[in-house]
Amino acid sequence: MRGTGQGLDFQFHQALRGEADHIAEKVGVSGLLQQLSEVYGLTPLGGAQPLTNGHILSSREIREHLNEGAIFKRGSWREENLRAVAYDLRMARDLMVVPDRPTFKKGRFYPKGEERRKEVILDPGDVAFISTAERLCLPWNVSGHLGTKFSLAAKGIITLTGSFVDPGYGLALDESNRWSALDDQRLHFLFANVGAGPVVLRPGEETIACIQLISTEEQLDKKETQSGGFLQIVEYFPDPQRSVEAGLVFFKNMADIRDEALAIGKAMQEVERNLSSFSQRLQTVESGSNQIVMFGVYLMCVTFIGVLFTFLLQIASVDKSIDNIKRLHELVLSHGLGIVAVVIGVLGISKIVFDLLRVAGRLFRSVAGSRR
């Protein structure tokens, strides 16, 4: 059997009728190996080139495309962001919706060309819509697969975006009916902070995702691919009446709930401070009232003794002291129990007032403690 292929050939040596005759028959198997490689993904021997469809582009292959003006537009990518089999995407300075307190607590929109130089701070519950600094123009035989950054996930950032980039993303038909790169076609992401603390993002520098580029078979039915989510957010978000349709309402509500919870917490702290101050004042009043009551009792006793002493002096100064003593004796005998009852009544009323003030103080302290 004779083959026409070049590459690995075999020679069969066969002895005929005992004679040392060598019959060389070349069997071409390169075609068979090529078919096997196509089915099982093998690389043929003899220096055959590897498959071009379905493999991940290496940094060398990515660089070759980039130098030709493909994948990313010239001037939008960085050499240091190239990895072994991927590329790290950067956060753009424009085309974003980010919190900017205190004026834009729910989000400030930066259109194309309006750059933000200062850092973006995402507090817990905040969300940001951001874009890549790289301008995409994927060839028709290259697709992309997006991956999140664990460095951001470790801080509590959830990345919401599509995971696949179609071949030809960033290309459009020009006036001459040829496919050419658009001026500004990017990838877009939603970042939500579900962590315990704020996260700082640096526009123009922050690495927000990575993209792996995969070779694929070029399709015959080419059509322009647009980012529908981006168009929806840009159209609806600046309008307060239609911002719900932009898909950010959940995170906006979460931010509002967080702000309301913080306001309630501050109000509760103020109430606790007022209760503590009131309790201290009540203790002061209670202590002062105890002293006032004791002083009143003492004053009444002194007054009563003083009146009695004055009366005795008046009796002693008159000529008819014997008659006055008799009258005093009769007065004590007839009204002594009343006088004693008055003194006891005054002391009892003072004790009741003292106990009431003490009970009121304990009641206010228990109410203040339960509200805390």
C-alpha contacts under 8 A as a table, 3 or more apart, distances in Angstrom:
res1	aa1	res2	aa2	distance
1	M	25	E	6.77
1	M	26	K	7.17
1	M	27	V	6.31
2	R	25	E	6.79
2	R	26	K	5.66
2	R	27	V	5.49
2	R	28	G	6.94
3	G	26	K	6.78
3	G	27	V	5.39
3	G	28	G	4.42
3	G	29	V	7.62
4	T	28	G	6.23
5	G	28	G	5.19
5	G	29	V	7.03
5	G	30	S	5.94
5	G	31	G	6.63
6	Q	9	D	7.65
6	Q	28	G	6.78
6	Q	30	S	6.61
7	G	28	G	7.46
7	G	29	V	7.76
7	G	30	S	5.87
7	G	46	G	6.22
8	L	28	G	6.85
8	L	29	V	6.52
8	L	30	S	6.30
8	L	45	L	7.86
8	L	46	G	6.98
9	D	26	K	5.89
9	D	27	V	5.62
9	D	28	G	5.42
9	D	29	V	6.71
10	F	25	E	7.47
10	F	26	K	5.58
10	F	27	V	5.69
10	F	28	G	7.58
11	Q	24	A	5.34
11	Q	25	E	5.39
11	Q	26	K	5.46
11	Q	27	V	7.34
12	F	23	I	6.92
12	F	24	A	5.59
12	F	25	E	5.74
12	F	26	K	7.58
13	H	22	H	5.35
13	H	23	I	5.69
13	H	24	A	6.11
14	Q	21	D	7.28
14	Q	22	H	5.80
14	Q	23	I	6.05
15	A	18	G	6.06
15	A	19	E	6.12
15	A	20	A	5.87
15	A	21	D	5.74
15	A	22	H	6.41
15	A	23	I	7.94
16	L	19	E	5.67
16	L	20	A	7.35
16	L	21	D	6.40
28	G	31	G	7.28
29	V	32	L	5.16
29	V	33	L	6.28
30	S	33	L	5.09
30	S	34	Q	6.11
31	G	34	Q	5.10
31	G	35	Q	6.37
32	L	35	Q	5.18
32	L	36	L	6.29
33	L	36	L	5.01
33	L	37	S	6.07
33	L	44	P	6.16
34	Q	37	S	5.10
34	Q	38	E	6.28
34	Q	44	P	6.39
35	Q	38	E	5.17
35	Q	39	V	6.38
36	L	39	V	5.16
36	L	40	Y	5.99
36	L	41	G	7.72
36	L	42	L	7.06
37	S	40	Y	5.32
37	S	41	G	4.94
37	S	42	L	4.11
37	S	43	T	5.87
37	S	44	P	6.40
38	E	41	G	5.51
38	E	42	L	7.00
38	E	51	L	8.00
39	V	42	L	7.93
41	G	51	L	7.65
43	T	48	A	7.00
43	T	49	Q	7.42
43	T	50	P	5.82
43	T	51	L	7.60
44	P	47	G	7.22
44	P	48	A	5.54
44	P	49	Q	7.83
45	L	48	A	6.25
51	L	54	G	7.87
51	L	55	H	7.64
52	T	55	H	6.84
52	T	215	S	6.57
52	T	216	T	7.63
53	N	214	I	7.99
53	N	215	S	5.10
53	N	216	T	4.75
53	N	217	E	6.02
54	G	214	I	6.15
54	G	215	S	5.21
54	G	216	T	5.44
55	H	214	I	5.63
55	H	215	S	5.69
55	H	216	T	7.97
56	I	85	V	6.71
56	I	212	Q	6.89
56	I	213	L	5.78
56	I	214	I	4.44
56	I	215	S	6.47
57	L	60	R	7.84
57	L	61	E	5.63
57	L	62	I	6.11
57	L	85	V	6.02
57	L	86	A	7.71
57	L	212	Q	7.49
57	L	213	L	5.59
57	L	214	I	5.80
57	L	215	S	6.89
58	S	61	E	5.19
58	S	62	I	6.11
58	S	84	A	5.92
58	S	85	V	4.52
58	S	86	A	7.25
59	S	62	I	4.98
59	S	63	R	5.98
59	S	82	L	6.29
59	S	83	R	6.08
59	S	84	A	5.16
59	S	85	V	5.55
59	S	86	A	6.89
60	R	63	R	5.13
60	R	64	E	6.27
61	E	64	E	5.06
61	E	65	H	6.42
62	I	65	H	5.21
62	I	66	L	6.16
62	I	213	L	7.86
63	R	66	L	4.92
63	R	67	N	6.04
64	E	67	N	5.24
64	E	68	E	6.45
65	H	68	E	5.13
65	H	69	G	6.52
65	H	70	A	5.13
65	H	71	I	6.52
66	L	69	G	5.07
66	L	70	A	5.14
66	L	71	I	6.12
66	L	72	F	6.35
66	L	73	K	7.68
66	L	74	R	7.40
67	N	70	A	7.36
67	N	74	R	7.94
69	G	72	F	6.69
69	G	73	K	5.70
69	G	74	R	5.77
70	A	73	K	6.51
70	A	137	C	5.90
70	A	138	L	6.15
70	A	139	P	6.41
71	I	136	L	5.67
71	I	137	C	4.81
71	I	138	L	4.24
71	I	139	P	6.46
72	F	76	S	6.73
72	F	77	W	6.56
72	F	134	E	6.19
72	F	135	R	5.33
72	F	136	L	4.48
72	F	137	C	5.45
72	F	138	L	7.13
73	K	76	S	5.86
73	K	77	W	7.43
73	K	134	E	7.32
73	K	135	R	5.46
73	K	136	L	6.23
73	K	137	C	6.51
73	K	181	A	7.78
74	R	77	W	6.91
75	G	78	R	7.96
76	S	133	A	6.39
76	S	134	E	4.78
76	S	135	R	6.06
77	W	81	N	7.80
77	W	133	A	7.72
77	W	134	E	5.61
78	R	81	N	5.56
78	R	82	L	7.43
79	E	82	L	5.75
81	N	87	Y	5.71
81	N	88	D	5.13
81	N	89	L	7.44
82	L	86	A	6.41
82	L	87	Y	4.68
82	L	88	D	6.59
83	R	86	A	4.99
83	R	87	Y	5.47
83	R	88	D	7.37
85	V	212	Q	6.48
85	V	213	L	7.81
86	A	210	C	6.52
86	A	211	I	5.56
86	A	212	Q	4.54
86	A	213	L	6.77
87	Y	210	C	5.47
87	Y	211	I	5.43
87	Y	212	Q	6.67
88	D	207	T	6.21
88	D	208	I	7.52
88	D	209	A	5.96
88	D	210	C	4.28
88	D	211	I	6.55
89	L	132	T	6.33
89	L	133	A	7.32
89	L	134	E	6.91
89	L	207	T	5.66
89	L	208	I	5.97
89	L	209	A	5.29
89	L	210	C	5.46
89	L	211	I	7.17
90	R	132	T	5.49
90	R	133	A	5.50
90	R	134	E	7.06
90	R	204	G	6.39
90	R	205	E	6.08
90	R	206	E	5.53
90	R	207	T	4.51
90	R	208	I	5.69
90	R	209	A	7.34
91	M	130	I	6.84
91	M	131	S	6.06
91	M	132	T	4.89
91	M	133	A	5.58
91	M	202	R	7.51
91	M	203	P	5.37
91	M	204	G	5.31
91	M	205	E	6.38
91	M	206	E	5.42
91	M	207	T	6.27
91	M	208	I	6.04
92	A	95	L	7.18
92	A	96	M	7.96
92	A	130	I	7.18
92	A	131	S	5.64
92	A	132	T	5.02
92	A	133	A	4.11
92	A	134	E	7.88
92	A	203	P	5.53
92	A	204	G	4.94
92	A	205	E	7.94
93	R	96	M	7.78
93	R	114	E	7.86
93	R	115	E	4.87
93	R	116	R	5.20
93	R	117	R	6.75
93	R	133	A	7.36
93	R	203	P	4.78
93	R	204	G	5.27
94	D	110	Y	5.48
94	D	111	P	6.12
94	D	112	K	5.60
94	D	113	G	6.10
94	D	114	E	5.58
94	D	115	E	4.57
94	D	116	R	6.26
94	D	131	S	7.61
95	L	109	F	7.45
95	L	110	Y	5.18
95	L	111	P	4.68
95	L	112	K	5.01
95	L	113	G	7.62
95	L	114	E	7.63
95	L	130	I	6.63
95	L	131	S	6.09
96	M	108	R	7.94
96	M	109	F	5.87
96	M	110	Y	5.20
96	M	111	P	6.87
96	M	128	A	7.39
96	M	129	F	5.30
96	M	130	I	4.47
96	M	131	S	6.28
97	V	107	G	5.60
97	V	108	R	5.22
97	V	109	F	4.39
97	V	110	Y	6.22
97	V	128	A	5.69
97	V	129	F	4.90
97	V	130	I	6.53
98	V	106	K	7.87
98	V	107	G	4.75
98	V	108	R	5.33
98	V	109	F	6.82
98	V	120	V	7.01
98	V	127	V	7.12
98	V	128	A	4.67
98	V	129	F	6.39
98	V	130	I	7.73
99	P	104	F	6.06
99	P	105	K	5.36
99	P	106	K	5.72
99	P	107	G	4.12
99	P	108	R	5.95
99	P	120	V	7.42
99	P	121	I	7.31
99	P	122	L	7.01
99	P	126	D	7.22
99	P	127	V	7.51
99	P	128	A	6.94
100	D	103	T	6.45
100	D	104	F	4.78
100	D	105	K	5.60
100	D	106	K	7.71
100	D	107	G	6.21
100	D	108	R	6.18
100	D	120	V	7.66
100	D	121	I	7.94
101	R	104	F	5.21
101	R	105	K	4.66
102	P	105	K	5.62
104	F	107	G	5.22
104	F	108	R	5.52
105	K	108	R	7.88
106	K	252	K	6.21
106	K	255	A	7.55
107	G	128	A	7.62
109	F	238	P	7.01
110	Y	114	E	5.64
110	Y	115	E	6.89
110	Y	116	R	7.54
111	P	114	E	5.65
112	K	115	E	7.78
116	R	119	E	7.96
116	R	203	P	6.99
117	R	203	P	6.68
118	K	202	R	7.33
118	K	203	P	7.46
119	E	200	V	6.49
119	E	201	L	5.75
119	E	202	R	4.95
119	E	203	P	6.54
120	V	200	V	5.69
120	V	201	L	5.00
120	V	202	R	6.40
120	V	203	P	7.40
121	I	198	P	6.43
121	I	199	V	5.71
121	I	200	V	4.64
121	I	201	L	6.37
122	L	125	G	7.86
122	L	126	D	5.41
122	L	127	V	6.93
122	L	128	A	7.62
122	L	193	N	6.42
122	L	198	P	5.38
122	L	199	V	5.11
122	L	200	V	6.40
122	L	201	L	7.86
123	D	126	D	5.40
123	D	193	N	6.70
123	D	197	G	6.37
123	D	198	P	4.21
123	D	199	V	6.49
124	P	193	N	5.20
124	P	194	V	5.65
124	P	195	G	5.81
124	P	196	A	6.09
124	P	197	G	5.87
124	P	198	P	5.98
125	G	192	A	6.80
125	G	193	N	5.44
125	G	194	V	5.80
125	G	251	F	6.49
125	G	254	M	5.72
125	G	255	A	5.31
125	G	258	R	7.26
126	D	192	A	5.94
126	D	193	N	5.63
126	D	251	F	6.40
126	D	252	K	7.35
126	D	254	M	7.61
126	D	255	A	5.88
127	V	190	L	6.89
127	V	191	F	5.46
127	V	192	A	4.34
127	V	193	N	6.38
127	V	248	L	7.77
127	V	251	F	6.00
127	V	252	K	7.55
128	A	190	L	5.69
128	A	191	F	5.11
128	A	192	A	6.58
129	F	188	H	7.25
129	F	189	F	5.82
129	F	190	L	4.63
129	F	191	F	6.43
130	I	188	H	5.80
130	I	189	F	5.43
130	I	190	L	6.44
130	I	191	F	7.65
131	S	186	R	6.55
131	S	187	L	5.73
131	S	188	H	4.35
131	S	189	F	6.23
132	T	135	R	7.42
132	T	186	R	5.84
132	T	187	L	5.57
132	T	188	H	6.43
133	A	186	R	7.45
133	A	204	G	6.79
134	E	186	R	6.48
135	R	170	G	7.81
135	R	183	D	7.76
135	R	184	D	5.63
135	R	185	Q	5.24
135	R	186	R	5.05
136	L	169	Y	6.79
136	L	170	G	5.32
136	L	184	D	7.64
136	L	185	Q	5.52
136	L	186	R	5.65
136	L	187	L	7.76
137	C	168	G	6.58
137	C	169	Y	5.77
137	C	170	G	4.20
137	C	171	L	5.69
137	C	181	A	5.48
137	C	182	L	7.19
137	C	185	Q	7.41
138	L	142	V	6.19
138	L	143	S	7.05
138	L	167	P	5.78
138	L	168	G	4.86
138	L	169	Y	5.36
138	L	170	G	6.35
138	L	171	L	7.24
139	P	142	V	5.43
139	P	143	S	7.97
139	P	167	P	6.08
139	P	168	G	5.15
139	P	169	Y	7.79
140	W	143	S	7.83
140	W	167	P	4.77
140	W	168	G	4.64
140	W	218	E	5.43
140	W	219	Q	7.05
141	N	167	P	6.16
141	N	168	G	7.80
141	N	215	S	5.74
141	N	216	T	4.85
141	N	217	E	5.44
141	N	218	E	4.56
141	N	219	Q	7.66
142	V	166	D	7.98
142	V	167	P	5.28
142	V	168	G	7.62
142	V	213	L	6.43
142	V	214	I	5.53
142	V	215	S	4.59
142	V	216	T	5.58
143	S	164	F	7.60
143	S	165	V	5.73
143	S	166	D	5.29
143	S	167	P	4.59
143	S	168	G	7.88
143	S	213	L	5.74
143	S	214	I	5.28
143	S	215	S	6.48
143	S	216	T	6.85
144	G	164	F	5.76
144	G	165	V	4.64
144	G	166	D	6.72
144	G	167	P	7.56
144	G	211	I	6.12
144	G	212	Q	5.54
144	G	213	L	4.57
144	G	214	I	6.07
145	H	163	S	5.78
145	H	164	F	4.79
145	H	165	V	6.22
145	H	211	I	5.47
145	H	212	Q	5.10
145	H	213	L	6.48
145	H	214	I	7.72
146	L	162	G	7.62
146	L	163	S	4.89
146	L	164	F	6.15
146	L	165	V	7.64
146	L	209	A	6.93
146	L	210	C	5.83
146	L	211	I	4.54
146	L	212	Q	6.50
147	G	163	S	7.10
147	G	209	A	5.79
147	G	210	C	5.22
147	G	211	I	6.18
147	G	212	Q	7.96
148	T	153	A	7.92
148	T	159	T	6.73
148	T	208	I	7.18
148	T	209	A	4.85
148	T	210	C	6.49
149	K	152	L	5.58
149	K	153	A	6.52
149	K	207	T	7.83
149	K	208	I	6.39
149	K	209	A	5.44
149	K	210	C	7.19
150	F	153	A	4.72
150	F	154	A	5.90
151	S	154	A	5.40
151	S	155	K	6.93
152	L	155	K	5.29
152	L	156	G	6.72
152	L	157	I	5.43
152	L	158	I	7.95
152	L	208	I	7.72
153	A	156	G	5.10
153	A	157	I	4.78
153	A	158	I	6.24
154	A	157	I	7.27
155	K	195	G	6.26
155	K	199	V	6.86
156	G	193	N	5.55
156	G	194	V	5.15
156	G	195	G	3.94
156	G	196	A	7.36
157	I	191	F	6.20
157	I	192	A	5.53
157	I	193	N	4.63
157	I	194	V	6.19
157	I	195	G	6.88
158	I	191	F	5.74
158	I	192	A	5.16
158	I	193	N	6.40
158	I	194	V	7.06
159	T	189	F	6.73
159	T	190	L	5.87
159	T	191	F	4.96
159	T	192	A	6.72
160	L	189	F	5.92
160	L	190	L	4.95
160	L	191	F	6.39
160	L	192	A	7.94
161	T	188	H	7.03
161	T	189	F	5.17
161	T	190	L	6.48
162	G	165	V	7.87
165	V	169	Y	6.86
166	D	169	Y	5.65
166	D	225	T	7.43
168	G	171	L	5.42
168	G	222	K	7.93
168	G	224	E	7.19
168	G	225	T	7.25
169	Y	185	Q	7.93
169	Y	224	E	7.11
169	Y	225	T	5.54
169	Y	226	Q	7.38
170	G	181	A	5.80
170	G	182	L	5.53
170	G	184	D	7.87
170	G	185	Q	5.26
170	G	186	R	7.66
170	G	224	E	7.82
170	G	225	T	7.21
170	G	226	Q	7.88
171	L	179	W	5.94
171	L	180	S	5.29
171	L	181	A	4.52
171	L	182	L	5.64
171	L	224	E	6.52
171	L	225	T	7.84
172	A	178	R	7.87
172	A	179	W	5.22
172	A	180	S	5.59
172	A	181	A	6.38
172	A	182	L	6.37
172	A	224	E	5.69
173	L	176	S	7.64
173	L	177	N	5.25
173	L	178	R	5.15
173	L	179	W	4.49
173	L	180	S	6.23
173	L	224	E	7.94
174	D	177	N	5.22
174	D	178	R	5.48
174	D	179	W	6.27
174	D	180	S	6.40
175	E	178	R	7.36
182	L	185	Q	6.18
187	L	227	S	7.92
188	H	230	F	6.85
192	A	251	F	7.55
193	N	198	P	7.78
193	N	199	V	7.44
195	G	198	P	7.68
201	L	206	E	6.19
202	R	205	E	5.57
202	R	206	E	5.08
203	P	206	E	6.06
219	Q	222	K	6.30
227	S	230	F	5.48
227	S	231	L	6.56
228	G	231	L	5.22
228	G	232	Q	6.30
229	G	232	Q	5.17
229	G	233	I	6.31
230	F	233	I	5.25
230	F	234	V	6.10
231	L	234	V	5.28
231	L	235	E	6.05
232	Q	235	E	5.26
232	Q	236	Y	6.03
232	Q	237	F	7.99
232	Q	245	E	7.80
232	Q	246	A	5.92
233	I	236	Y	5.32
233	I	237	F	5.29
233	I	246	A	4.75
233	I	247	G	7.53
234	V	237	F	5.87
234	V	238	P	7.20
235	E	238	P	7.13
235	E	239	D	7.85
236	Y	239	D	5.50
236	Y	240	P	7.99
236	Y	242	R	5.34
236	Y	243	S	5.22
236	Y	244	V	7.96
236	Y	245	E	6.56
236	Y	246	A	5.60
237	F	240	P	6.94
237	F	242	R	6.82
237	F	243	S	4.50
237	F	244	V	7.89
237	F	245	E	7.96
237	F	246	A	5.76
238	P	243	S	6.93
239	D	242	R	5.43
239	D	243	S	5.82
240	P	243	S	5.24
241	Q	244	V	7.53
242	R	245	E	5.64
242	R	246	A	7.31
243	S	246	A	5.22
243	S	247	G	7.64
243	S	248	L	7.30
243	S	249	V	6.97
244	V	247	G	6.13
244	V	248	L	6.61
244	V	249	V	5.06
245	E	248	L	7.80
245	E	249	V	7.82
246	A	249	V	7.38
247	G	250	F	7.44
248	L	251	F	5.64
248	L	252	K	6.24
249	V	252	K	4.92
249	V	253	N	6.00
250	F	253	N	5.18
250	F	254	M	6.22
251	F	254	M	4.87
251	F	255	A	6.18
252	K	255	A	5.10
252	K	256	D	6.23
253	N	256	D	4.93
253	N	257	I	6.06
254	M	257	I	5.06
254	M	258	R	6.11
255	A	258	R	5.04
255	A	259	D	6.23
256	D	259	D	5.11
256	D	260	E	6.13
257	I	260	E	5.05
257	I	261	A	6.01
258	R	261	A	5.05
258	R	262	L	6.18
259	D	262	L	5.07
259	D	263	A	6.20
260	E	263	A	5.00
260	E	264	I	6.13
261	A	264	I	5.04
261	A	265	G	6.06
262	L	265	G	4.99
262	L	266	K	6.22
263	A	266	K	5.14
263	A	267	A	6.22
264	I	267	A	5.00
264	I	268	M	6.13
265	G	268	M	5.09
265	G	269	Q	6.22
266	K	269	Q	5.07
266	K	270	E	6.27
267	A	270	E	5.03
267	A	271	V	6.25
268	M	271	V	4.96
268	M	272	E	6.15
269	Q	272	E	5.06
269	Q	273	R	6.19
270	E	273	R	5.07
270	E	274	N	6.23
271	V	274	N	5.05
271	V	275	L	6.11
272	E	275	L	5.04
272	E	276	S	6.05
272	E	368	A	7.90
272	E	371	R	7.70
272	E	372	R	6.35
273	R	276	S	5.11
273	R	277	S	6.16
274	N	277	S	5.05
274	N	278	F	6.05
275	L	278	F	4.98
275	L	279	S	6.02
275	L	368	A	5.75
276	S	279	S	5.09
276	S	280	Q	6.26
276	S	368	A	7.23
277	S	280	Q	5.17
277	S	281	R	6.25
278	F	281	R	5.04
278	F	282	L	6.05
279	S	282	L	4.99
279	S	283	Q	6.21
279	S	364	F	6.97
279	S	365	R	6.05
279	S	368	A	7.30
280	Q	283	Q	5.15
280	Q	284	T	6.29
281	R	284	T	4.98
281	R	285	V	6.14
282	L	285	V	4.97
282	L	286	E	6.00
282	L	361	G	6.31
282	L	364	F	7.97
283	Q	286	E	5.02
283	Q	287	S	6.09
283	Q	361	G	6.76
284	T	287	S	5.16
284	T	288	G	6.09
285	V	288	G	5.00
285	V	289	S	5.89
286	E	289	S	5.04
286	E	290	N	6.22
286	E	357	L	6.39
286	E	358	R	6.66
286	E	361	G	6.74
287	S	290	N	5.29
287	S	291	Q	6.59
288	G	291	Q	5.18
288	G	292	I	6.22
289	S	292	I	4.90
289	S	293	V	6.09
289	S	354	F	7.51
289	S	357	L	7.66
290	N	293	V	5.27
290	N	294	M	6.26
290	N	354	F	6.35
291	Q	294	M	5.20
291	Q	295	F	6.03
292	I	295	F	5.02
292	I	296	G	6.04
293	V	296	G	5.00
293	V	297	V	6.25
293	V	350	S	6.27
293	V	354	F	6.88
294	M	297	V	5.20
294	M	298	Y	6.15
295	F	298	Y	5.01
295	F	299	L	5.96
296	G	299	L	4.95
296	G	300	M	6.11
297	V	300	M	5.17
297	V	301	C	6.24
297	V	346	V	7.62
297	V	347	L	6.61
297	V	350	S	7.13
298	Y	301	C	5.21
298	Y	302	V	6.16
299	L	302	V	5.12
299	L	303	T	5.98
300	M	303	T	4.99
300	M	304	F	6.06
301	C	304	F	5.12
301	C	305	I	6.16
301	C	343	V	7.95
302	V	305	I	5.11
302	V	306	G	5.98
303	T	306	G	4.96
303	T	307	V	6.12
304	F	307	V	5.17
304	F	308	L	6.16
305	I	308	L	5.05
305	I	309	F	6.04
306	G	309	F	5.05
306	G	310	T	6.08
307	V	310	T	5.11
307	V	311	F	6.12
308	L	311	F	5.10
308	L	312	L	6.30
309	F	312	L	5.10
309	F	313	L	6.31
310	T	313	L	5.08
310	T	314	Q	6.25
311	F	314	Q	5.13
311	F	315	I	6.27
312	L	315	I	5.03
312	L	316	A	6.23
313	L	316	A	5.03
313	L	317	S	6.24
314	Q	317	S	5.23
314	Q	318	V	6.70
315	I	318	V	5.80
315	I	321	S	6.02
315	I	324	N	5.92
315	I	325	I	7.05
316	A	321	S	5.94
317	S	321	S	7.50
318	V	321	S	5.72
320	K	323	D	5.48
320	K	324	N	6.32
321	S	324	N	4.96
321	S	325	I	5.94
322	I	325	I	5.09
322	I	326	K	6.18
323	D	326	K	5.03
323	D	327	R	6.20
324	N	327	R	4.93
324	N	328	L	6.03
325	I	328	L	4.92
325	I	329	H	5.99
326	K	329	H	4.98
326	K	330	E	6.17
327	R	330	E	5.00
327	R	331	L	6.01
328	L	331	L	4.90
328	L	332	V	6.09
329	H	332	V	5.22
329	H	333	L	6.12
330	E	333	L	5.01
330	E	334	S	5.93
331	L	334	S	5.11
331	L	335	H	5.64
331	L	336	G	7.15
332	V	335	H	5.31
332	V	336	G	4.53
333	L	336	G	5.63
334	S	337	L	7.69
335	H	338	G	5.16
335	H	339	I	6.27
336	G	339	I	5.14
336	G	340	V	6.22
337	L	340	V	5.12
337	L	341	A	6.01
338	G	341	A	4.91
338	G	342	V	6.14
339	I	342	V	5.13
339	I	343	V	6.40
340	V	343	V	5.17
340	V	344	I	6.14
341	A	344	I	5.03
341	A	345	G	5.90
342	V	345	G	4.98
342	V	346	V	6.15
343	V	346	V	5.20
343	V	347	L	6.31
344	I	347	L	5.11
344	I	348	G	6.08
345	G	348	G	4.99
345	G	349	I	6.07
346	V	349	I	5.25
346	V	350	S	6.20
347	L	350	S	5.12
347	L	351	K	6.25
348	G	351	K	5.04
348	G	352	I	6.24
349	I	352	I	5.08
349	I	353	V	6.22
350	S	353	V	5.22
350	S	354	F	6.15
351	K	354	F	5.03
351	K	355	D	6.25
352	I	355	D	5.16
352	I	356	L	6.19
353	V	356	L	5.16
353	V	357	L	6.30
354	F	357	L	5.34
354	F	358	R	6.38
355	D	358	R	5.03
355	D	359	V	6.20
356	L	359	V	5.17
356	L	360	A	6.16
357	L	360	A	5.14
357	L	361	G	6.23
358	R	361	G	5.17
358	R	362	R	6.43
359	V	362	R	5.19
359	V	363	L	6.17
360	A	363	L	5.07
360	A	364	F	6.26
361	G	364	F	5.32
361	G	365	R	6.29
362	R	365	R	5.12
362	R	366	S	6.21
363	L	366	S	5.23
363	L	367	V	6.31
364	F	367	V	5.16
364	F	368	A	6.21
365	R	368	A	5.15
365	R	369	G	6.15
366	S	369	G	5.07
366	S	370	S	6.23
367	V	370	S	5.25
367	V	371	R	6.40
368	A	371	R	5.37
368	A	372	R	6.57
369	G	372	R	5.35
